[in-house]
């Protein structure tokens, strides 16, 4: 899989122009734009400390000496590059795809009409069909989001790694900052998803041992599972001083449950488990249960100072990413991105 298979050229340029900055101090491998817990030489003053024999004389603050008759060393904040680990859910529930999901290439539509040849008359508008592999699933959207973030970070000379998971961590790509590293990340994302159940809490605890340095952890998942276990693992990550982002991916069908008749529902995380249900009977209970579940996730994220954004797959991916970064620059992120908010941001009519 190539980046060109996922995004138009102008969207690739737009992704490259974005800047994702760590909130706190991070430990990277090279000089960069993010605050480091180490002290070094840079333009941002950190603090004074008393002079001890052996210190560089050029670092003495002579103005402070003139005022206090004591020798002090000026210390500065060292800047470093960001180490980011992407955790992408490949459990069975991520295989769902409704007919409102937007193709990663915005010119493509999920409708059957987009798969047909377009008019060839002069001046007609043509729309490219979606790639043959695209089915509009949450898993594909999550992979597209991970691909965009990987390209963004590597373009900014930050390092990025990847873990895919279902019930446990499956694929592991260690963080690297070489531009060629993007090919390995994309190839790993293109692997067939595993399916099965997942426990986000267990997965995050497994992932913690592979995160020896402080950096940024981006969890991309639908969030279905034990919220209490997830909350405990978020607490553990934050105790390790990791900066954590949770991008919750849901299909519009899961959010508003548009079904109005008897439908056969299939369990995507258990083989051969189906049930015919009258949608009208269970709709209210389902929506209330989902609301309660998402509220618990949001509360766990707020409690652990984790940026949390719920995204539905009918939202243009690059627009969502740009909107999220803009919100994050202004402060903590908690909520959902909607078509209305994106349209308002662009300032154009619906």
C-alpha positions in Angstrom: 0.0 0.0 0.0 1.3 3.5 -0.9 0.3 6.8 0.4 -0.9 7.8 -3.0 -3.4 4.9 -2.8 -5.0 6.5 0.2 -4.9 10.3 -0.4 -5.0 12.8 -3.2 -1.8 14.8 -3.8 -3.3 18.0 -2.3 -4.3 16.1 0.8 -0.8 14.7 1.2 0.5 18.3 1.0 -2.0 19.4 3.6 -1.0 16.6 5.9 2.6 17.5 5.5 1.8 21.1 6.6 0.3 20.1 9.9 2.3 20.1 13.2 1.6 17.7 16.0 3.5 18.8 19.1 3.9 16.9 22.4 2.3 18.6 25.4 4.9 17.7 28.0 8.6 16.8 27.9 9.6 13.9 25.7 12.7 11.8 25.3 13.7 11.5 21.6 16.8 10.6 19.7 17.8 13.9 18.0 17.4 17.6 18.3 14.0 18.8 17.3 11.0 20.9 18.3 9.7 19.2 21.5 10.6 19.9 25.1 13.0 17.4 26.6 13.4 16.5 30.3 17.2 16.8 29.7 19.0 20.1 30.1 21.2 21.4 27.3 21.8 24.3 25.1 18.9 26.0 23.3 17.2 29.4 23.2 14.7 28.7 25.9 16.0 29.5 29.4 15.2 26.9 32.1 16.7 27.9 35.5 19.8 28.9 37.4 21.9 26.5 39.5 25.0 27.1 41.6 28.4 26.9 39.9 30.6 23.9 40.7 34.2 23.5 39.7 34.4 22.0 36.2 31.4 23.9 34.8 31.9 25.8 31.5 32.8 29.4 32.3 30.9 30.6 29.3 27.6 29.4 31.0 28.1 31.6 34.0 25.5 34.3 34.4 27.6 37.3 35.1 24.7 39.6 35.6 23.5 37.4 38.4 27.0 37.4 39.8 27.0 41.2 39.8 23.8 41.3 41.8 24.4 38.5 44.3 28.2 38.1 44.3 27.7 34.4 43.7 28.4 32.3 40.6 25.4 30.7 38.9 25.1 28.6 35.7 22.3 29.3 33.2 20.5 26.1 32.1 18.3 25.9 29.1 15.5 23.6 27.9 16.9 21.1 25.5 14.6 20.4 22.5 14.3 16.9 21.0 12.4 15.0 18.4 9.1 13.3 19.2 8.9 9.5 19.6 5.3 8.4 18.7 3.8 4.9 19.0 0.6 4.3 17.1 -1.7 1.5 18.4 -4.2 0.4 15.8 -7.2 -1.9 16.7 -7.6 -4.8 14.3 -10.3 -6.7 16.4 -13.4 -8.1 14.8 -15.7 -5.1 15.7 -13.4 -2.9 13.5 -14.6 -4.8 10.4 -18.0 -3.1 10.4 -18.7 -0.7 7.5 -22.0 1.0 6.8 -23.0 2.6 3.6 -22.3 6.2 4.8 -18.6 5.7 5.3 -16.5 8.1 3.3 -13.7 6.8 1.1 -10.2 7.9 2.2 -9.9 9.5 -1.2 -12.6 12.2 -0.9 -13.5 12.2 -4.6 -14.7 8.6 -4.3 -18.1 7.6 -2.9 -19.3 4.4 -1.3 -22.4 4.4 -3.4 -22.8 2.0 -6.3 -23.1 4.9 -8.7 -19.5 5.9 -8.0 -18.4 2.4 -9.1 -19.8 2.9 -12.6 -18.1 4.8 -15.4 -18.9 8.5 -15.3 -20.2 10.6 -18.1 -17.7 11.5 -20.8 -19.4 14.6 -22.2 -17.3 17.8 -22.3 -17.3 19.7 -19.0 -18.7 16.8 -17.0 -17.3 16.1 -13.5 -15.7 12.8 -13.1 -15.2 10.9 -9.8 -12.7 8.2 -9.4 -14.1 5.0 -8.0 -12.7 3.9 -4.6 -9.9 1.4 -4.6 -10.9 -2.2 -5.1 -9.8 -3.1 -1.5 -11.9 -0.4 0.1 -15.1 -1.5 1.9 -15.7 1.4 4.2 -14.8 -0.3 7.4 -13.7 1.2 10.7 -10.5 -0.7 10.4 -9.7 0.8 7.0 -10.5 4.3 8.3 -8.2 3.6 11.3 -5.4 2.5 9.1 -5.8 5.6 6.9 -5.6 7.8 10.0 -2.5 5.9 11.2 -0.9 6.4 7.7 -1.6 10.1 7.8 -0.2 10.5 11.2 2.9 8.5 10.2 3.5 10.7 7.2 2.9 13.9 9.3 5.4 12.8 12.0 8.1 11.6 9.6 7.7 14.8 7.5 8.5 16.8 10.7 11.6 14.6 11.4 9.9 12.9 14.3 10.1 9.1 14.8 7.0 6.9 14.6 6.4 3.3 15.5 3.3 1.0 15.1 1.6 -1.8 17.1 -1.5 -3.6 15.7 -3.6 -5.6 18.1 -6.7 -7.6 18.8 -6.7 -9.6 22.0 -3.0 -8.9 22.3 -0.3 -7.0 20.5 0.3 -8.6 17.1 2.6 -6.6 14.8 5.3 -4.4 16.3 7.3 -1.8 14.3 9.8 0.1 16.4 10.0 3.9 16.1 12.3 5.2 13.4 12.6 8.7 11.9 13.9 7.8 8.4 11.6 8.8 5.5 11.9 5.2 4.1 10.4 3.9 7.4 6.9 5.0 6.1 6.9 2.0 3.6 7.3 -0.5 6.5 4.5 1.2 8.5 2.2 1.2 5.5 3.0 -2.4 4.6 2.2 -3.5 8.2 -1.1 -1.6 8.2 -2.0 -3.3 4.9 -1.8 -6.8 6.6 -5.1 -8.6 6.9 -6.8 -7.7 10.2 -6.8 -10.4 12.8 -10.4 -10.3 14.0 -11.6 -11.7 17.3 -12.2 -10.0 20.6 -10.0 -7.4 22.4 -9.3 -6.0 25.8 -7.9 -2.5 25.4 -6.7 -2.6 29.0 -4.6 -5.7 28.5 -3.2 -4.5 25.2 -2.1 -1.2 26.7 -0.4 -2.9 29.6 1.5 -5.1 27.1 2.4 -2.1 25.0 3.8 -0.2 28.0 6.8 -2.6 28.3 7.8 -1.6 24.7 7.7 2.1 25.5 10.9 2.8 27.5 11.1 6.5 26.7 8.6 9.3 27.4 6.8 10.2 24.2 3.4 10.2 22.5 1.0 7.2 22.4 -1.9 7.4 19.9 -4.6 4.8 20.4 -6.9 4.3 17.4 -9.9 2.0 18.3 -13.6 1.9 18.5 -13.3 1.6 22.3 -15.6 -1.4 22.6 -14.5 -3.4 25.7 -14.1 -3.1 29.4 -13.9 0.6 30.2 -12.6 0.0 33.8 -9.7 -2.0 32.5 -9.0 0.7 29.9 -9.0 3.4 32.6 -6.5 1.5 34.7 -4.1 1.1 31.8 -4.4 4.8 30.8 -3.5 5.6 34.4 -0.4 3.4 34.0 0.6 5.1 30.8 0.3 8.5 32.3 2.3 7.4 35.4 5.1 6.6 32.9 4.7 10.2 31.7 3.5 9.2 28.3 1.4 11.8 26.4 -1.7 9.9 25.3 -4.3 10.5 22.6 -7.3 8.3 22.1 -9.0 8.6 18.7 -12.3 6.6 18.9 -13.5 5.5 15.5 -17.2 4.6 15.1 -19.5 4.0 12.1 -22.5 6.4 11.9 -24.8 3.3 12.1 -23.3 2.6 15.5 -23.9 6.1 16.7 -27.6 6.7 15.6 -28.8 3.1 14.9 -30.9 3.9 11.8 -32.4 0.4 11.5 -36.2 0.2 11.6 -37.1 -3.5 10.9 -36.2 -7.0 11.8 -32.6 -7.6 10.9 -30.1 -10.4 11.3 -27.1 -9.1 13.4 -23.9 -11.1 13.2 -21.2 -11.0 16.0 -18.0 -9.9 14.3 -15.9 -11.0 17.2 -17.3 -14.6 17.4 -17.7 -17.0 14.5 -21.2 -18.3 13.5 -23.0 -16.2 16.1 -26.0 -14.5 14.7 -29.4 -13.3 16.0 -32.5 -11.9 14.3 -33.7 -8.8 16.2 -36.5 -6.4 15.8 -34.6 -3.1 15.6 -37.5 -1.0 16.8 -37.6 -2.9 20.1 -33.9 -2.6 21.0 -33.1 0.8 19.5 -33.7 2.9 22.6 -31.9 0.5 24.9 -29.0 0.3 22.5 -28.6 4.1 22.2 -28.8 4.5 26.0 -26.2 1.8 26.5 -23.8 3.3 23.9 -24.3 6.8 25.5 -23.4 5.4 28.9 -20.4 3.5 27.5 -19.0 6.5 25.7 -19.5 8.7 28.7 -17.4 6.3 30.8 -14.6 6.4 28.2 -14.7 10.2 28.2 -14.6 10.3 32.0 -11.6 7.9 32.1 -9.8 10.1 29.6 -10.5 13.3 31.4 -9.4 11.8 34.7 -6.1 10.7 33.2 -5.6 13.9 31.2 -5.8 12.0 27.9 -7.0 13.8 24.7 -10.0 11.9 23.5 -11.9 12.5 20.2 -14.7 10.4 18.8 -14.7 10.4 15.0 -17.3 8.7 12.7 -16.3 7.2 9.4 -18.6 9.6 7.4 -16.1 12.4 8.2 -13.4 13.3 5.6 -10.3 12.0 7.3 -7.8 14.8 6.5 -10.4 17.4 7.6 -10.8 15.5 10.9 -7.0 15.3 11.5 -6.5 19.0 10.8 -9.5 19.9 13.1 -8.1 17.7 15.9 -4.7 19.2 15.8 -6.2 22.7 15.8 -8.3 21.9 18.9 -5.3 20.3 20.6 -3.2 23.4 20.1 -5.8 25.4 22.0 -6.0 23.0 25.0 -7.3 19.6 26.2 -9.4 17.7 23.7 -12.6 15.9 24.8 -15.7 15.4 22.6 -16.7 14.4 19.1 -16.1 15.8 15.6 -19.2 16.3 13.5 -20.0 17.2 9.9 -21.5 20.5 11.2 -18.3 21.4 13.1 -16.1 20.7 10.1 -18.4 22.7 7.8 -18.4 25.6 10.2 -14.6 25.5 10.3 -14.4 25.8 6.6 -17.0 28.6 6.5 -18.8 27.2 3.5 -22.5 26.3 3.1 -23.7 22.7 3.5 
